[in-house]
Amino acid sequence: MRYRLVKYRGNYAVAWTESGSTRRISTGTDDRELAERVSKRIIATLDKPPSKLVSDIWAACEKDKKAQGKVIGQNMHFHWKAIGPYFGKMEAEAITVHDCRDYAEKRRAQGRAESTISTELKHLRLSLNWAEKNRHLTKAPFIEVPADSDARDRYLTKAEMRKLIDNVKSPHIGIAMELLLATAGRVGAVLELTWDRVDFERGKIRLKNSERGKGRAIVAMSDRIRRVLEEAHQVRTCEYVVEYASGPVKSIRKGIANAAERAGVEDVSPHVFRHTAAVWMAEADESMEEIAQFLGHRDVSVTRKVYARYSSEHLRKTAKALDF
């Protein structure tokens, strides 16, 4: 196989052609000299039969995602605590649907929510699909994931949100939760937010990083989030809005889980805040078009399909059909 070092998405990557398609593995650096040293290890790994143990595949996938700056790399580290003891020593291609169902049952017996079980198995599926793409496996096995429709319907009441905030021990977790709700932003966008994109004068937050081209451009500040941000701005020690030890925060999942446990609030994940924001707006009878814009949905029909049922106006129109 002929390998070459190419620039890809800001970093150098080892590239090769296979079955007419270009494959790449990031070196995780934009330094040419360092990339050349890293590439030798990558090529050596590519040229030897890769391990098919789930533990080795997961570790390689996690490392690759982290090298690319993907938040999912941090999430994989968190979920391995559950996946590892069960699947870690298995040969990946030997995993069956029965194994997936057995794992789900064991996690239910431990009191874990369907949404948590679903997320863990989705990460397993992601790592095995990555392994197939990167030639660790001939074909990734089918990973059965339980339905998590309950997770999509989960949103916080205002009383639950107050309980969560009251039970936060680390300031950066509280600021992150406030931002997730106030912007309906995805966790990656919130953790990457820097102070130069917080405009107190105009009352706006620019979630989108123009250098990366991801996320919505601008959301307006509510009175509450303005107060939270003004207080945080006064004691800032770095450029990141959500900071810890004068640097950026990679993951808030554990901090949120700890606050939720202390508050006695179940099934709380970073995504719940985005869903909660949309539900609250719908319950306040904001238009689906405005909610779609706030969420960054390009197609308002997607917003309407998920959130119209929470609107009291929508329910009133439905109830009128019962008049006689």
Residue pairs with C-beta under 8 A, 6 or more apart in sequence:
1 16
1 18
1 46
1 47
2 16
2 17
3 14
3 15
3 16
3 39
3 43
3 46
4 14
4 15
4 16
5 12
5 13
5 14
5 15
5 27
5 32
5 35
5 36
5 39
6 12
6 13
6 15
6 24
7 13
7 30
8 15
8 24
8 26
9 26
9 68
10 30
11 26
11 27
11 28
11 29
11 30
11 35
11 67
11 68
12 26
12 27
12 29
12 30
12 31
12 32
12 35
12 39
13 24
13 25
13 26
13 27
14 24
14 25
14 27
14 39
14 42
14 43
14 46
15 22
15 23
15 24
16 22
16 23
16 46
17 23
18 135
23 133
23 134
23 135
25 42
25 46
25 64
25 134
26 64
26 67
26 68
27 34
27 35
27 38
27 39
27 42
27 67
28 38
28 66
28 67
28 68
29 35
29 38
46 135
50 56
50 57
50 60
50 131
50 135
50 136
51 57
51 136
52 91
52 92
52 93
52 136
52 137
53 88
53 89
53 90
53 91
53 92
54 83
54 87
54 88
54 89
54 90
54 91
54 92
54 95
54 124
54 127
54 128
55 84
55 88
55 89
57 92
57 127
57 128
57 130
57 131
57 136
57 137
58 76
58 80
58 83
58 84
58 88
58 124
58 127
60 131
60 134
60 136
61 76
61 126
61 127
61 130
61 131
62 73
62 76
62 77
62 80
62 127
63 73
64 73
64 130
64 134
65 72
65 73
65 76
66 73
66 74
67 73
71 187
71 188
71 191
71 250
71 251
72 123
72 126
74 250
74 251
75 123
75 251
75 253
76 123
76 126
76 127
77 251
78 251
78 253
78 254
79 119
79 120
79 123
82 107
82 112
82 120
83 120
83 123
83 124
86 103
86 106
87 95
87 99
87 103
87 124
90 99
92 128
92 131
92 136
92 137
92 140
92 141
93 137
93 138
93 139
93 141
94 141
95 128
95 141
95 143
96 141
97 142
97 144
100 121
100 143
100 144
100 145
101 144
103 117
103 121
104 117
104 121
104 146
107 116
107 117
107 120
108 114
108 117
113 150
113 151
113 266
113 267
114 146
114 147
114 148
114 150
114 151
115 148
115 150
115 151
115 154
115 267
115 269
117 146
117 148
118 145
118 146
118 147
118 148
118 151
119 148
119 269
121 143
121 144
121 145
121 146
122 143
122 145
124 143
125 140
125 143
125 145
128 137
128 140
128 141
128 143
129 140
130 136
131 137
131 140
132 138
132 139
132 140
150 267
151 267
151 269
152 275
152 306
154 267
154 272
154 275
155 272
155 275
155 276
155 279
155 280
156 164
156 265
156 268
156 272
156 273
156 276
158 280
160 263
160 265
161 181
161 276
163 263
163 264
163 265
164 177
164 256
164 259
164 260
164 263
164 265
164 268
165 174
165 177
165 178
166 263
167 259
167 260
167 262
167 263
168 174
168 177
168 255
168 259
169 258
169 259
169 262
170 244
170 255
171 232
172 242
172 243
172 244
172 249
172 252
172 255
173 252
173 255
173 256
173 259
174 228
175 228
175 229
175 232
175 241
175 242
176 187
176 190
176 191
176 242
176 249
176 252
176 255
176 256
177 252
177 256
177 259
177 273
178 224
178 225
178 228
179 185
179 190
179 193
179 225
179 228
179 241
179 242
180 187
180 190
180 270
180 273
180 274
180 277
181 273
181 276
181 277
182 219
182 221
182 222
182 224
182 225
182 228
182 277
183 189
183 190
183 205
183 207
183 219
183 225
183 277
184 219
184 273
184 274
184 277
184 278
184 294
184 295
185 193
185 207
185 215
185 216
185 219
185 274
186 215
186 271
186 274
187 252
187 270
187 271
189 207
189 208
189 214
189 215
189 216
190 207
190 241
190 242
191 240
191 242
191 248
191 249
191 250
191 252
192 209
192 240
192 248
193 205
193 207
193 240
193 241
193 242
194 209
194 239
194 240
194 241
195 233
195 236
195 239
195 240
195 241
196 239
197 205
197 206
197 207
197 209
198 205
198 206
198 229
198 233
198 241
199 205
199 206
200 221
200 226
200 229
200 230
200 233
203 220
203 221
203 226
204 218
204 219
204 220
204 221
205 218
205 219
205 220
205 221
205 225
206 217
206 218
207 215
207 216
207 217
207 218
207 219
208 214
208 215
208 216
208 217
208 218
209 215
215 296
216 294
216 295
216 296
219 294
221 229
229 241
232 241
236 243
237 243
237 246
238 246
238 247
238 248
240 247
240 248
240 249
242 248
242 249
242 252
243 249
252 270
253 269
253 270
256 268
256 269
256 270
257 268
259 268
260 266
260 268
274 295
277 294
278 291
278 294
278 295
278 303
278 306
278 307
279 307
279 310
281 290
281 291
281 294
281 307
282 288
282 291
282 307
282 308
282 310
282 311
283 310
283 311
283 312
285 311
285 312
285 313
288 300
288 303
288 304
288 307
288 308
288 311
289 300
291 303
291 307
292 299
292 300
292 302
292 303
292 304
295 303
297 303
308 314
309 315
